[in-house]
Amino acid sequence: MKTEANINANMLTWAITRAGYELHEFATIFPKVIDWLEKRKKPTIKQLEDFSHKVHLPFGYLFLDTPPKEKLPIPFFRTGSPQASSVSLNVFDTILLIQRRQEWLVEFLNENGFEILNFVGRFQGKSKYQDIVADIRNTLDLKNDWASSFQTIEKALDHLTQKIEEAGIIVTFNSVVENNNRRPIKVDECRGFVLVDPTAPFMFVNAADGKAAQMFTIIHELAHIWTGQSAGFDFRQLQPASDPIEQLCDKVAAEFLVPENSFNAVWLERPDLMHLAKHFKVSYIVIARRALDLGKITKTDFFKLYNAYIEQLKDKKEKQAGGGDFYATQKKRLSLRFTAHINQALKENKLLYRDAYKMTGLKGDTFQNFVNKHL
């Protein structure tokens, strides 16, 4: 005998809306829900389990009388708009996933006597951006022209990521919720977010974005760590929100990647964006953004260049569409530093394998193969 359940119709419609669907749209892929809402039939437990998976909702939530209040754990800033009160479910779930990883790691590091990172929150919102840039460079042991020794942006980005992780910051790159390719995180909604903690700061960067934009996002997030402010942002057209901290972090990112004095000196010799991009080993779109900041080009010019950059990015992704190296992807999605802590906790019997699998999204041989390959 099949067990049927009494479910509040409001919970069903809330769950559908929460997942980003219109009712008529959802009914085309899950028609049973109409019968439930119109009380022609009651759902079975198995059907409700299928429904909860489809809308990415914990099963037990469906039995509540009213929807729970879900609040963003960090401020989320949108370019040209006030602070957002909500984000898409895919972004929300990713923030919660990274938050759970951080909570575990903080507890593990504290139990093992790790010291706090003294650069976290070292500066205030009214600090000079030049001072923050200098301190970040000093902490990461990077000179003004550090990127010039690398042939490509990709190699410079990998080097920067390594330096950041060596300082004790976890950096994750992903464009989907954990490993679910059916749940993409759109670049124009979330370029990244940072969860600040004095023991284990976590940075998330949208891997679907161009490498140049990822570089800008990373430095922007570093500035948030140095000012002690967690936040997420869409950073549309590489423009910051109006919030003072966002404005400060934006200035830090611009100065870190392309110092004003160096830019002006090269511009005087040859005012050509592609030439400057090659000189500073950054994308021409980052140089264009810096040229806009320094009054060398107009906003109209910049937006034309930005739109062309986005189109090129789309074309490049279409040509590169395909599988790729699974373990290389996981290396970016998880962070080698975070995985090393997970592995150490397993060796010390301070973490169960089932919990390690849950936190990493890797199971059994897949998890062990990843550890063997990269650690």
C-alpha positions in Angstrom: 0.0 0.0 0.0 1.3 3.4 -1.0 1.6 6.0 1.8 0.0 9.3 0.9 0.8 12.6 2.5 -1.2 15.8 3.3 0.8 18.7 2.2 -0.1 22.4 2.4 -0.6 23.7 -1.2 1.2 26.9 -0.2 4.3 24.9 0.5 4.2 23.4 -2.9 3.8 26.7 -4.8 6.5 28.3 -2.5 8.9 25.5 -3.3 8.3 25.9 -7.1 8.8 29.7 -7.0 11.9 29.3 -4.8 13.4 27.1 -7.4 12.9 29.8 -10.0 10.0 28.3 -11.9 6.6 29.6 -13.0 3.8 27.2 -12.1 2.8 26.5 -15.7 6.5 26.0 -16.6 7.0 23.5 -13.8 3.8 21.6 -14.6 5.2 20.7 -18.0 8.1 18.8 -16.4 6.2 17.6 -13.3 2.5 17.4 -14.2 1.5 15.5 -11.0 1.7 18.8 -9.1 -1.5 20.2 -10.7 -3.5 17.3 -9.3 -2.0 17.9 -5.9 -2.7 21.6 -5.9 -6.3 21.1 -7.2 -6.8 18.3 -4.6 -7.7 15.7 -7.1 -5.0 13.4 -5.7 -2.6 13.3 -2.8 1.1 12.8 -3.3 2.8 9.6 -2.2 6.0 9.8 -0.1 8.0 8.6 -3.1 6.4 11.3 -5.4 7.2 14.0 -2.8 10.8 12.8 -2.7 11.0 13.2 -6.4 9.4 16.6 -6.1 11.9 17.8 -3.5 14.8 16.8 -5.7 13.3 18.6 -8.6 13.0 21.9 -6.7 16.2 21.4 -4.7 14.5 21.5 -1.3 15.2 19.5 1.8 12.4 16.8 2.0 11.3 17.7 5.5 10.5 21.3 4.5 7.5 20.1 2.6 5.7 19.1 5.8 6.0 22.6 7.4 2.8 24.7 7.8 4.4 27.8 6.4 7.6 28.4 4.4 10.7 29.0 6.5 12.4 32.4 6.4 15.6 32.1 4.4 18.0 35.0 4.7 21.2 35.7 2.8 24.1 35.2 5.3 26.1 37.9 3.6 25.4 41.3 1.9 25.0 40.9 -1.8 25.7 44.0 -4.0 24.4 44.7 -7.5 25.8 47.2 -9.9 23.6 50.3 -10.1 21.1 48.9 -7.6 20.7 48.8 -3.8 21.9 45.8 -1.8 20.0 42.7 -2.9 17.6 41.0 -0.5 17.6 37.8 -2.4 19.5 35.9 -5.1 18.8 32.9 -7.2 18.5 29.5 -5.5 21.7 28.3 -7.2 23.7 31.2 -5.8 22.0 30.9 -2.4 22.8 27.2 -2.2 26.4 27.8 -3.2 26.9 30.4 -0.5 25.5 27.9 2.1 27.7 25.1 0.7 30.9 27.2 1.1 29.7 28.4 4.5 29.4 24.8 5.7 32.9 24.1 4.5 34.2 27.2 6.2 32.5 26.3 9.5 34.1 22.9 9.5 37.5 24.2 8.6 37.5 26.9 11.2 36.7 24.4 13.9 39.4 22.0 12.6 42.1 24.7 12.5 41.2 26.0 15.9 41.4 22.5 17.4 44.8 22.1 15.8 46.2 25.3 17.2 46.3 27.3 13.9 46.8 31.0 14.5 44.5 33.7 13.1 45.5 35.5 10.0 46.6 39.0 11.1 45.8 40.6 7.7 42.1 39.9 8.0 40.3 43.1 8.8 43.6 45.0 9.1 42.2 48.1 7.3 39.0 50.1 7.7 36.5 51.3 5.1 38.1 54.8 5.2 41.6 53.6 4.6 43.6 54.7 1.5 43.3 52.1 -1.3 47.0 52.6 -2.0 47.9 51.4 1.5 45.7 48.3 1.1 47.3 47.5 -2.2 50.8 47.8 -0.8 49.9 45.6 2.2 48.4 42.9 0.0 51.5 42.9 -2.2 53.8 42.6 0.8 51.7 39.8 2.4 51.6 37.8 -0.9 55.3 38.7 -1.7 54.3 40.1 -5.1 56.1 43.0 -6.8 54.4 45.7 -8.8 55.4 44.0 -12.1 54.9 40.4 -10.9 52.5 39.5 -13.7 55.0 40.5 -16.5 57.1 37.4 -16.0 54.2 35.2 -17.2 53.3 34.6 -20.8 49.6 34.2 -20.3 46.8 35.5 -18.1 46.0 31.9 -17.2 49.5 31.3 -15.8 49.5 34.6 -13.9 46.1 33.7 -12.4 47.3 30.3 -11.3 50.4 31.9 -9.7 48.2 34.5 -7.9 45.9 31.8 -6.7 48.8 29.8 -5.3 50.2 32.8 -3.4 46.7 33.5 -1.9 46.3 29.9 -0.7 49.8 29.9 0.7 48.7 32.9 2.8 45.9 30.8 4.3 42.9 31.8 2.1 40.8 29.2 0.4 40.0 30.0 -3.2 37.3 28.1 -5.1 36.4 28.4 -8.8 33.1 27.0 -10.0 30.2 27.8 -12.3 27.6 25.3 -11.1 26.2 24.2 -7.7 28.9 21.8 -6.4 29.1 19.3 -9.3 25.6 19.6 -10.7 26.0 20.8 -14.3 22.2 21.2 -14.5 22.4 24.1 -12.0 24.6 26.8 -13.5 25.5 30.0 -11.8 25.1 32.9 -14.3 28.0 35.4 -14.5 25.7 38.4 -14.7 24.1 37.4 -11.4 27.2 36.4 -9.4 30.8 37.0 -10.3 31.9 35.9 -6.9 31.6 36.2 -3.1 33.9 36.1 -0.1 33.2 34.8 3.4 35.6 36.6 5.8 36.9 34.8 8.8 40.1 35.5 10.8 41.1 31.8 10.7 39.8 30.6 7.3 38.6 33.1 4.7 36.9 31.6 1.7 36.7 33.1 -1.8 34.4 32.0 -4.5 35.0 33.0 -8.2 32.6 32.2 -11.0 34.6 30.0 -13.3 32.3 30.8 -16.2 33.7 34.3 -16.4 36.7 35.3 -18.5 40.1 34.9 -16.9 40.8 38.6 -16.9 37.5 39.3 -15.1 38.3 36.4 -12.7 41.6 38.2 -11.8 39.8 41.4 -11.1 37.2 39.6 -9.0 39.9 37.8 -6.9 41.7 41.1 -6.0 38.3 42.7 -5.3 37.7 39.8 -2.8 41.1 40.2 -1.3 40.3 43.8 -0.5 37.2 42.6 1.2 39.3 40.3 3.4 41.7 43.1 4.2 38.8 45.3 5.3 37.0 42.4 7.1 33.8 42.6 5.1 32.0 39.5 3.7 30.1 40.2 0.5 28.8 38.9 -2.9 28.5 40.9 -6.1 27.5 40.7 -9.7 29.9 43.4 -10.8 28.2 43.9 -14.1 30.3 45.4 -16.9 33.1 45.4 -14.3 31.4 48.3 -12.5 31.1 48.3 -8.7 27.9 48.9 -6.6 27.5 52.3 -5.0 28.4 50.9 -1.5 31.5 52.6 0.0 33.3 49.4 0.7 32.5 48.1 -2.8 34.0 51.3 -4.2 37.1 51.0 -2.1 37.6 47.3 -3.0 37.2 48.2 -6.7 39.9 50.9 -6.5 42.2 48.3 -4.8 41.7 45.8 -7.6 42.3 48.4 -10.3 45.5 49.7 -8.7 46.8 46.3 -7.8 46.5 45.0 -11.4 47.5 48.2 -13.2 49.2 50.8 -11.0 48.2 54.4 -12.0 51.8 55.7 -12.3 52.9 52.8 -14.5 49.8 53.1 -16.7 50.3 56.8 -17.3 54.0 56.3 -18.1 53.3 53.7 -20.7 50.3 55.6 -22.1 52.4 58.7 -22.7 54.8 56.6 -24.9 52.1 54.7 -26.7 48.3 55.3 -26.0 47.2 51.9 -27.3 45.0 49.5 -25.2 46.4 46.3 -26.8 49.9 47.5 -26.2 49.2 48.3 -22.6 47.4 44.9 -22.1 50.6 43.1 -23.3 52.8 45.3 -21.2 50.8 44.6 -17.9 50.0 41.0 -18.8 46.2 41.5 -18.4 43.3 41.4 -20.7 42.5 44.4 -22.9 39.1 44.7 -21.1 40.9 45.3 -17.7 43.1 47.9 -19.4 40.0 49.5 -20.9 38.4 49.6 -17.5 41.6 51.3 -16.1 41.7 53.7 -19.0 38.1 54.6 -18.1 39.0 55.2 -14.4 41.8 57.5 -15.4 39.9 59.5 -17.9 41.6 58.2 -21.0 38.5 56.8 -22.7 34.7 57.6 -22.3 32.1 55.3 -20.8 30.6 54.8 -24.3 34.0 53.6 -25.6 34.4 51.3 -22.6 30.9 49.7 -23.0 31.5 49.1 -26.7 34.7 47.3 -25.8 33.1 45.4 -23.0 30.2 44.1 -25.2 32.7 43.0 -27.8 34.7 41.2 -25.1 31.5 39.3 -23.9 30.7 38.2 -27.5 34.3 36.9 -27.9 34.0 35.1 -24.6 30.7 33.4 -25.8 32.3 32.3 -29.1 35.3 30.9 -27.2 33.1 28.9 -24.9 31.1 27.4 -27.8 34.3 26.3 -29.5 35.6 24.8 -26.2 32.4 23.0 -25.3 33.0 19.5 -24.2 34.1 17.4 -21.3 37.6 18.3 -20.0 39.7 16.8 -17.3 37.4 16.0 -14.4 40.1 15.9 -11.7 41.6 19.2 -13.0 38.2 20.8 -12.7 37.8 19.5 -9.1 41.2 20.9 -8.3 39.8 24.4 -9.0 36.3 23.7 -7.5 37.6 22.4 -4.2 40.9 24.2 -3.6 44.0 22.0 -2.9 44.5 23.7 0.5 40.9 22.8 1.6 41.3 19.2 0.3 44.7 18.9 2.2 42.9 19.8 5.4 40.2 17.3 4.7 42.8 14.6 4.1 44.7 15.5 7.2 41.5 15.2 9.3 40.8 11.8 7.8 44.4 10.6 8.7 43.9 11.9 12.3 40.5 10.2 12.6 38.9 13.6 13.2 36.6 13.2 10.2 34.5 10.3 8.9 34.9 9.4 5.2 31.1 9.9 4.7 31.5 13.5 5.9 34.5 14.1 3.7 32.5 12.8 0.7 29.6 15.1 1.7 31.8 18.2 2.0 33.8 17.6 -1.2 31.0 16.2 -3.4 33.4 13.3 -4.2 32.8 9.7 -3.2 34.7 6.5 -2.8 37.4 5.8 -5.4 36.7 9.2 -7.0 37.7 11.0 -3.8 40.8 8.8 -3.3 41.9 9.2 -6.9 41.6 12.9 -6.6 43.7 13.0 -3.4 46.3 10.6 -4.9 46.5 12.7 -8.1 46.8 16.2 -6.5 48.1 15.9 -2.9 
